[in-house]
Amino acid sequence: MNKKDDLQQKADAFYQALQKSDIDRLRKRFTVIVVFALVMMFFISLVSILFGYATTNRPTPVIAFDKTGRSLVFGNTSQEGTTTDPRINTFITKFIRLYDGISPHPDEDVTEAYNDMVPKLREILLAQGAHAAKVAEWKGKNIESIFTIKKMELKGPRTIGGKLAIIGTGTFTFRPAVAAQYNDQNSFSRFVFFKMQLVILPVTLQTPSGLLVEYYSSQLFDDAQRLKAFLLENNIPLTDDVEVAK
């Protein structure tokens, strides 16, 4: 074997060793990449499963209430099992103002009041067109009414599913909706006796007050003496004192 052939064999051996080393290196690198990809896929799948579980089991957003009975939305609270007098007072005050009162936008008031009723009562009133005349008479006029409860008597459980029977008295103050100032010359009052039944429901986004009206009726009086006479004649032990009786 001449010197040239010997050099060629050494060169071939060197390149074969180099190719084998490269292949081993590539194989190891590929293995690392595959393992890394599998680990990342595992963690992504795990995170997705945990996120889905947390979303599914997250508490339903409900409504909490401040000390005056006004509703506040919170996302991670549990539903209360009972209602309170301030909440009931706030709900009734708003409902009677919307249902019996007047404002420049009576159609919106009536819609909001109807949304606070059980479906059956709402259906009956809509079929009767009960508030059509009120909407036609007062829409766009510069007068509004403020309602204030004077006394109530509540009977029944305050737990979810319970029904509260309520009688009470209150005052409507009628005044201009837009005016430089309010005084005795541009406002007047009327006095109300009302009866209603409320259904206590879970507090949800659909029933933010946790209350719906199942029955309601009212009578309006020109002055406080006529209201008191009515209460005495019908043996109803209510006065116009500012308090809530249980």
Buried (B, 14 or more C-beta within 10 A) or exposed (E): EEEEEEEEEEEEEEEEEEEEEEEEEEEEEEEEEEEEEEEEEEEEEEEEEEEEEEEEEEEEEBBEBEEEBBBEEEEEBEBBEEBBEBBBBBBBBBBBBBBBBBBBBBBEBBEBBBEBBBEEBBEEBBEEEEBEEBBEEBBEEEBBBBBBBBBBBBEEEBEBEBEBBBBBBBBBBBBBEEEEEEEEEEBEBBBBBBBBBBBBBBBEEEBBBBBBBBBBEBEEBEEBEEBBEBBEEEEBEBBBEEEBBE
